[in-house]
Amino acid sequence: MISPDGLVMTWNTGANRLKGYEPAEIIGRPYATFFTPEDRARGVPERALRTAADVGRLEAEGWRVRKDGTRFWALAVLDAIRDDNGVLLGFAKITRDMTEREQARQRLLESEARFRRLVDAVVDYAIFQLDPDGIVATWNSGAQRIKGYAAADIIGRHFSTFYTEEDRAAGLPAKALAAATRDGRYDAEGWRVRKDGTKFWALVVIDAIRDEKGNLLGFAKVTRDMTERMQAQQALREAQEHLAAAQRMEAIGQLSGGIAHDFNNLMMIVIGNLENAQRQTRGAETANPNLQRAINNAMRGAQRAAALTSRLLAFSRRQPLNPKPLDTNKFLAATSEFLQRSLGETVDIAMVGAPGLWQIEADPNHLESALVNVAINARDAMPDGGKVTIEATNVFADEGYCRVNPELTPGQYVLICISDTGCGMPADVLNRAFEPFFTTKEIGQGTGLGLSQVYGFVKQSGGHIKIYSEVDHGTTVKIYLPRHASQIIEEEQENLAPEPSENGETILIVEDDNELRAYLLEVLRTLGYRVLSAPHAQAALPILERKATP
């Protein structure tokens, strides 16, 4: 017991064991002896007695001091004792050693503090808590870095703030919490919004937090910015799609090129023999007009077939080219009038050059044909008229662009853009635009080889071609042709082909097609040449060696 003025009046063995004092050492001394110097200085013992006297009981916890000076955490209960008249007789005091429990609590608090510091130190993840209604309750530095909100800006606000307007309208935040409540965890990816309004691609995990009885306390939410990974995956998918498309076009080109090569040889035989027949019947038109008409019709059909074959050879990059250095500005200016005549009066053409435009090396005839093919497609997409803009500029294809377009090598290019104001193309048509014989036109209105021919010419010239199109927003075709670094060589006037000589010169024909070789032998011998032939290069070498020997 303790007297009304705070002196120890009785002492039991439990007090002796707990505090280390013998009865003779402590009875009569102030009970404040058991308090720490800090608490005594603040008057804690006196306040405790006053509170117990006023209220009747005081329960408190705090550090207490043993005889040997060591401290222990105590749970103290102080009851006021009064007589029948209410006069204060003293206090009954019970003290219990709670050190182990307090140490465990302190360890838990320290662990929680370390965990909070750990979570706050994570800057690559937004880690925070939500209450059961989705209100933000905590916020770490990673959340501030990723989402842009300081803790004071966001704590107390609903986590749906981070969702896009479309996702909020679709009820995604509520669905996410419902799934986490039902299943214990919710994870998803999607667009989220920062404080400044910019969007990022997020990997989100929401875990439900429950107490021992299973009551929902809230949610732990972890968000990671996956924008770079998503962009890298998207770039990889695009590169794979471009590569697959390039491989498909290469396979189609090899197939069509092989067929076109063989068919071209056959057409040379047909046309050659028709030319021979024309020569043989020249002057006999009046005698047999039907024969001459039949030969002429056959010649026109054969020439159309040869032109078709030439387009297939262009797509497969096997057409003969005569590349020359070209001043791009001058070339486009010279082509403008021809294009305008080709497209008609309902289509306006705008040519946009650029100062300091690099020169290119390309076959001028085939380049002009490529521009005409693209422009005609643009005209057909504008049945009510419109505008075609052809613009040229210098560009540098960097490694990033070439990774997405693996058939292109980094370097300097002249970019020729042909844009129209037409109806545009849907994605399924755009993906097949370069395929030979693919066309959306009615039967008889197109062969489906125009863009295929352009594709083959550009690739054969070491360039790259890309189509951008959107329905109702027109189409842009971008042609990249490599820069030619040397000075422009003025185009020399072409010499007219000399008349065939009839002085007995010798010509060696090397051709693996037997029928074509036979036809060439006949034609050249008719023209007065001495002709030798071989089916392949190995057979031709001994012939050359024999002719070279004096």
C-alpha positions in Angstrom: 0.0 0.0 0.0 0.9 3.6 -0.4 0.0 6.4 2.0 -2.1 9.4 0.9 1.2 11.4 0.5 2.9 8.7 -1.6 5.0 6.7 0.9 5.4 3.0 0.7 3.5 1.4 3.6 3.5 -2.4 2.8 5.7 -4.7 0.6 5.1 -8.3 -0.5 7.5 -11.0 -1.9 6.2 -10.3 -5.4 7.3 -6.7 -5.1 10.6 -7.8 -3.8 11.2 -10.2 -6.7 10.1 -7.6 -9.3 11.8 -4.5 -8.0 14.7 -6.0 -5.9 14.1 -4.1 -2.7 13.8 -5.7 0.8 10.9 -4.4 2.9 13.2 -2.7 5.3 14.9 -0.9 2.4 11.7 0.5 0.8 8.9 0.9 3.4 8.7 4.6 4.3 10.3 5.8 1.1 8.4 7.6 -1.7 6.9 5.3 -4.3 8.3 7.8 -6.8 11.6 5.9 -6.3 10.4 3.3 -8.9 9.9 6.0 -11.6 12.6 7.1 -14.1 14.4 10.4 -13.4 12.7 11.8 -16.6 9.2 10.9 -15.2 10.0 12.3 -11.8 11.2 15.5 -13.3 7.9 15.8 -15.2 5.8 15.1 -12.0 4.3 11.9 -13.3 4.1 10.2 -9.8 2.3 13.1 -8.2 -0.2 13.3 -11.2 -0.9 9.6 -10.9 -1.8 9.9 -7.2 -4.1 12.9 -7.9 -5.8 11.1 -10.8 -6.4 8.0 -8.7 -7.7 10.0 -5.8 -10.1 12.0 -8.1 -11.3 9.1 -10.3 -10.8 6.2 -8.0 -8.5 4.1 -10.2 -5.6 4.8 -12.6 -4.2 2.3 -15.1 -1.0 3.2 -16.9 2.0 1.7 -18.6 5.6 3.0 -18.6 9.2 2.4 -17.8 10.0 1.7 -14.1 13.4 1.3 -12.3 14.6 -1.6 -10.2 17.0 -1.3 -7.2 20.0 -2.3 -9.4 19.1 0.5 -11.9 17.7 -1.7 -14.7 14.5 -0.7 -16.2 11.4 -2.8 -17.0 8.1 -2.0 -18.7 5.3 -2.0 -16.1 1.5 -2.2 -16.2 0.5 -0.3 -13.0 -3.0 -0.1 -11.4 -3.5 2.4 -8.6 -6.8 2.2 -6.6 -7.8 4.8 -4.0 -8.8 3.4 -0.6 -11.3 5.4 1.5 -13.2 4.8 4.8 -17.0 4.8 5.2 -16.9 8.6 5.4 -15.0 8.9 2.1 -11.7 9.9 3.8 -8.7 8.9 1.7 -6.7 6.3 3.6 -4.2 5.5 0.9 -3.7 3.6 -2.3 -3.5 0.0 -3.3 -0.9 -0.5 -6.1 -0.4 -3.5 -8.3 2.5 -3.6 -10.7 3.1 -6.2 -13.5 6.2 -6.7 -15.5 5.2 -6.3 -19.2 8.8 -6.0 -20.5 8.6 -9.0 -22.9 5.3 -7.8 -24.4 6.6 -4.3 -24.7 9.8 -5.4 -26.3 7.8 -7.5 -28.8 5.6 -4.4 -29.5 8.7 -2.3 -30.0 10.2 -4.9 -32.3 7.0 -4.9 -34.3 7.0 -1.1 -34.4 10.6 -1.0 -35.5 9.8 -3.7 -38.2 6.9 -1.7 -39.4 9.1 1.4 -39.5 11.8 -0.4 -41.5 9.1 -1.7 -43.8 7.7 1.8 -44.3 11.2 3.1 -45.1 11.8 0.2 -47.5 8.5 0.8 -49.3 9.2 4.5 -49.4 12.7 3.9 -50.8 11.2 1.9 -53.8 11.1 4.3 -56.7 10.3 1.9 -59.6 7.0 0.8 -58.1 4.0 2.8 -56.8 3.1 1.1 -53.5 0.2 2.4 -51.5 -2.9 1.4 -49.5 -6.6 1.9 -50.1 -9.3 1.8 -47.6 -12.3 -0.5 -48.2 -14.0 2.2 -50.3 -10.9 2.8 -52.5 -9.7 6.0 -50.8 -5.9 6.4 -50.9 -4.5 6.0 -47.4 -0.7 5.8 -47.9 1.7 6.9 -50.6 5.3 6.0 -51.3 8.0 7.9 -53.2 7.7 5.5 -56.2 4.0 6.5 -56.5 5.0 10.1 -56.5 7.6 9.5 -59.2 5.4 7.4 -61.4 2.1 9.3 -61.0 3.3 12.8 -60.2 1.2 13.3 -57.0 2.7 14.3 -53.7 1.3 12.5 -50.7 -0.6 15.7 -49.6 -2.2 15.9 -53.1 -3.6 12.4 -53.2 -4.2 10.9 -49.8 -7.9 11.1 -49.1 -8.9 10.9 -52.8 -10.4 8.0 -54.7 -7.9 5.8 -56.6 -10.1 6.0 -59.7 -8.4 9.3 -60.2 -5.6 7.3 -61.9 -7.9 5.8 -64.6 -8.8 7.1 -68.0 -12.2 8.7 -68.5 -13.2 5.7 -70.7 -12.2 3.2 -68.0 -14.0 5.2 -65.3 -17.1 5.3 -67.5 -16.9 1.5 -67.9 -16.7 1.0 -64.2 -13.2 -0.5 -64.2 -12.1 0.8 -60.7 -15.1 -0.7 -59.0 -14.7 -4.0 -60.9 -11.1 -4.1 -59.8 -11.9 -3.7 -56.1 -14.8 -6.2 -56.4 -12.4 -8.8 -58.0 -9.8 -8.3 -55.3 -12.4 -8.6 -52.6 -13.8 -11.8 -54.1 -10.6 -13.5 -55.2 -8.1 -12.0 -52.9 -6.0 -10.5 -55.7 -6.6 -8.6 -58.9 -4.0 -8.0 -61.6 -4.3 -6.3 -65.0 -2.5 -4.0 -67.5 -3.9 -0.9 -69.0 -3.5 2.9 -69.5 -3.3 5.0 -66.4 -3.2 8.8 -66.1 -0.6 10.9 -64.3 -1.2 14.2 -62.5 -0.1 16.2 -65.6 -2.6 14.3 -67.8 -0.1 12.1 -69.7 -0.8 8.4 -70.0 1.4 5.5 -69.2 1.0 1.7 -69.6 0.6 0.2 -66.1 0.9 -3.3 -64.6 -1.4 -3.2 -61.6 -1.8 -5.6 -58.7 -4.4 -5.1 -56.0 -4.4 -7.4 -52.9 -7.2 -7.5 -50.3 -6.1 -6.9 -46.7 -8.1 -8.7 -44.0 -7.8 -9.2 -40.2 -7.7 -12.5 -38.3 -11.5 -12.8 -38.5 -11.6 -12.2 -42.3 -12.9 -8.6 -42.1 -11.8 -6.4 -45.0 -9.4 -3.7 -43.8 -8.5 -2.3 -47.2 -6.3 -3.0 -50.2 -2.6 -3.0 -51.0 -2.0 -1.7 -54.5 1.2 -2.0 -56.5 1.6 -0.2 -59.9 4.6 -0.5 -62.3 5.2 1.7 -65.3 5.5 -0.7 -68.2 5.4 1.9 -71.0 8.9 1.2 -72.3 8.3 -2.6 -72.2 5.0 -2.2 -74.0 6.6 0.1 -76.6 9.5 -2.4 -77.1 7.0 -5.3 -77.5 5.0 -3.3 -80.0 8.1 -2.3 -81.9 9.1 -6.0 -82.0 5.7 -7.1 -83.2 5.8 -4.4 -85.9 9.3 -5.5 -86.9 8.1 -9.1 -87.1 5.1 -8.2 -89.1 7.3 -6.1 -91.5 9.7 -9.0 -91.8 7.0 -11.5 -92.4 5.5 -9.2 -95.1 8.9 -8.7 -96.7 9.5 -12.4 -96.7 6.0 -13.0 -98.2 6.7 -10.4 -100.9 10.1 -12.0 -101.5 8.5 -15.4 -102.0 5.9 -14.0 -104.3 8.6 -12.2 -106.2 10.7 -15.3 -106.6 7.7 -17.3 -107.8 6.4 -14.6 -110.2 9.9 -13.7 -111.3 10.6 -17.3 -112.3 7.4 -17.6 -114.2 7.8 -14.2 -115.8 11.4 -15.0 -116.9 10.3 -18.3 -118.6 7.2 -16.6 -120.1 9.3 -13.7 -121.3 11.6 -16.1 -123.2 8.5 -17.7 -124.8 7.1 -14.2 -125.8 10.5 -13.3 -127.3 10.1 -16.4 -129.6 6.5 -15.4 -130.4 7.3 -11.8 -131.1 10.4 -12.6 -133.0 8.6 -15.0 -135.3 5.8 -12.5 -135.8 8.3 -9.8 -136.7 9.8 -12.3 -139.2 6.4 -13.0 -140.6 5.8 -9.3 -140.9 9.0 -8.9 -142.9 8.2 -11.9 -145.1 4.7 -10.5 -145.9 5.7 -6.9 -146.3 4.4 -5.6 -149.6 1.8 -8.3 -149.8 -0.9 -6.5 -147.9 -3.2 -6.1 -150.9 -2.8 -9.7 -152.0 -3.7 -11.1 -148.6 -5.0 -8.4 -146.2 -6.5 -10.9 -143.8 -3.2 -12.5 -143.2 -1.5 -9.2 -142.5 -4.3 -8.2 -140.2 -4.0 -11.4 -138.3 -0.3 -11.0 -137.9 -0.7 -7.4 -136.6 -3.4 -8.5 -134.1 -1.2 -11.3 -132.9 1.7 -8.8 -132.5 -0.4 -6.4 -130.5 -1.5 -9.3 -128.2 2.0 -10.5 -127.8 3.3 -7.0 -127.0 0.6 -6.7 -124.3 1.6 -10.0 -122.9 5.3 -8.9 -122.9 4.3 -5.7 -121.1 2.5 -7.7 -118.5 5.6 -9.9 -118.1 7.8 -6.8 -117.8 5.7 -5.7 -114.9 6.1 -9.0 -113.2 9.8 -8.8 -113.7 9.8 -5.3 -112.2 8.1 -6.6 -109.1 10.6 -9.5 -108.8 13.4 -7.0 -109.2 14.7 -8.6 -112.4 13.9 -5.9 -114.9 16.9 -4.3 -116.7 17.6 -0.8 -115.2 19.7 2.0 -116.5 20.4 4.1 -113.4 21.7 7.6 -113.7 22.5 10.4 -111.3 19.5 12.7 -111.1 18.8 16.2 -109.8 15.6 15.3 -107.9 14.2 18.9 -108.0 14.7 19.1 -111.8 13.4 15.6 -112.4 10.2 16.2 -110.5 9.7 19.6 -112.2 10.1 17.9 -115.6 7.7 15.1 -114.7 4.9 17.5 -113.4 3.4 18.3 -116.8 3.3 14.7 -117.9 1.6 13.7 -114.7 -1.0 16.4 -115.1 -1.8 15.2 -118.6 -2.0 11.6 -117.2 -4.4 12.5 -114.4 -6.8 14.8 -116.2 -8.3 18.1 -115.3 -10.2 17.1 -112.2 -7.0 16.4 -110.3 -4.7 19.2 -109.2 -1.0 18.4 -108.8 1.3 20.3 -106.4 5.1 19.7 -106.7 7.0 20.7 -103.6 10.8 20.6 -103.9 13.4 21.6 -101.3 16.5 23.7 -101.5 19.7 21.6 -101.2 17.9 18.4 -102.2 20.3 15.6 -102.6 20.8 13.8 -105.9 19.8 10.2 -106.4 20.9 7.5 -108.8 17.9 5.8 -110.5 16.5 4.8 -113.8 14.7 8.0 -114.9 12.2 6.2 -117.1 11.2 3.6 -114.4 11.1 6.3 -111.7 8.7 8.3 -113.9 6.7 5.2 -114.5 6.6 4.6 -110.7 5.4 8.1 -110.0 2.7 7.8 -112.7 1.5 4.4 -111.3 1.2 5.9 -107.8 -0.5 9.0 -109.1 -3.0 7.0 -111.2 -4.0 5.0 -108.1 -4.5 8.3 -106.3 -6.6 9.6 -109.1 -8.8 6.5 -109.0 -9.3 7.0 -105.3 -10.7 10.5 -106.1 -13.6 9.9 -108.6 -14.9 13.4 -107.9 -11.5 15.1 -108.2 -9.0 16.1 -105.6 -5.4 17.0 -105.1 -2.2 15.1 -105.4 0.9 16.5 -103.6 4.3 15.3 -104.5 7.0 16.5 -102.1 10.7 15.6 -101.8 13.0 16.1 -98.9 16.3 14.8 -97.5 16.0 12.3 -94.6 18.3 10.1 -92.5 17.0 6.6 -91.7 18.3 5.9 -88.2 18.8 2.5 -86.6 15.5 2.7 -84.7 13.5 3.1 -88.0 15.5 0.4 -89.6 14.8 -2.0 -86.8 11.1 -1.6 -87.5 11.8 -1.8 -91.2 14.6 -4.5 -91.4 14.8 -4.5 -95.2 16.2 -0.9 -95.0 19.8 0.0 -94.0 20.6 3.1 -92.0 21.8 6.0 -94.2 20.9 9.1 -96.2 17.9 9.0 -98.5 15.8 11.3 -100.6 12.2 10.9 -99.6 9.5 11.4 -102.2 6.0 11.6 -100.7 2.9 11.2 -102.9 -0.2 12.2 -101.0 -3.8 12.4 -102.1 -7.2 13.5 -100.7 -9.0 10.4 -101.7 -11.0 7.8 -99.9 -8.1 6.0 -98.3 -7.7 2.2 -97.7 -8.9 -0.1 -94.9 -6.2 -2.1 -93.1 -6.9 -5.4 -95.0 -6.5 -3.7 -98.4 -3.4 -1.7 -97.2 -1.7 -5.0 -96.1 -2.0 -6.4 -99.6 -1.5 -3.3 -101.7 1.9 -4.4 -103.1 0.8 -8.0 -103.9 0.8 -8.7 -107.7 -2.6 -9.1 -109.3 -4.4 -7.8 -106.1 -6.9 -5.1 -107.0 -10.1 -3.7 -105.6 -11.2 -2.5 -109.1 -13.8 -4.2 -111.2 -12.7 -6.8 -113.7 -11.2 -5.3 -116.7 -10.3 -2.0 -115.0 -6.9 -2.9 -113.7 -4.3 -5.7 -113.6 -3.3 -5.2 -110.0 0.4 -4.8 -111.0 0.8 -1.0 -110.8 2.0 -0.8 -107.2 3.7 -4.2 -107.5 5.9 -2.7 -110.3 6.6 0.3 -108.1 7.6 -1.9 -105.2 10.0 -3.9 -107.3 11.6 -0.9 -108.9 12.2 0.8 -105.5 13.6 -2.3 -104.0 15.8 -3.0 -107.0 17.1 0.6 -106.7 18.2 0.0 -103.1 15.3 2.0 -101.6 12.2 1.5 -99.5 8.5 2.1 -99.9 5.8 2.6 -97.3 2.1 3.3 -97.6 0.1 5.2 -94.9 -3.6 5.3 -95.4 -6.8 5.8 -93.4 -10.4 5.5 -94.7 -11.8 8.9 -95.6 -8.4 10.6 -94.8 -6.5 9.9 -98.0 -3.3 8.0 -98.7 0.4 8.8 -98.6 3.0 6.8 -100.4 6.6 7.3 -99.2 9.4 6.3 -101.5 13.0 6.4 -100.0 15.8 6.4 -102.6 19.4 6.3 -101.6 21.4 9.5 -101.8 24.0 9.6 -104.7 27.0 11.4 -103.3 28.9 12.1 -106.6 28.3 15.2 -108.8 25.6 15.0 -111.3 26.9 13.8 -114.6 25.1 15.6 -117.5 23.1 13.1 -119.4 24.8 12.4 -122.7 22.8 12.2 -125.8 22.1 8.7 -126.6 23.5 7.4 -129.9 21.1 5.9 -132.3 21.6 2.1 -132.6 23.7 1.3 -135.7 22.2 -0.5 -138.6 22.9 -4.2 -138.4 26.2 -5.0 -140.0 26.4 -7.4 -142.8 30.2 -7.8 -143.0 30.4 -11.3 -141.6 31.0 -10.5 -137.9 30.7 -13.4 -135.5 28.2 -13.5 -132.6 28.2 -16.0 -129.8 24.7 -16.7 -128.3 24.6 -18.2 -124.8 21.0 -19.1 -124.0 19.6 -22.1 -122.1 16.2 -22.0 -123.7 16.5 -24.2 -126.9 13.6 -22.6 -128.8 14.8 -19.1 -128.0 18.4 -19.9 -129.0 17.1 -21.4 -132.3 15.1 -18.3 -133.0 18.0 -15.9 -132.3 20.3 -18.0 -134.5 17.8 -17.7 -137.4 17.3 -14.0 -137.0 21.0 -13.1 -136.7 21.9 -15.4 -139.7 19.2 -13.7 -141.7 20.9 -10.3 -140.9 24.2 -11.6 -142.3 26.1 -12.5 -139.1 28.1 -15.6 -138.5 26.6 -17.1 -135.4 27.9 -19.6 -132.8 25.8 -20.8 -129.9 26.1 -22.6 -126.6 23.4 -23.7 -124.1 25.4 -22.4 -121.0 28.6 -20.6 -120.0 30.7 -23.7 -119.5 30.0 -24.8 -123.1 30.7 -21.2 -124.3 34.2 -21.0 -122.8 35.9 -23.6 -125.1 34.3 -21.8 -128.1 35.8 -18.5 -127.0 39.2 -20.1 -126.4 39.2 -21.6 -129.9 38.2 -18.3 -131.5 40.9 -16.5 -129.6 43.6 -18.9 -130.8 45.4 -17.4 -133.9 
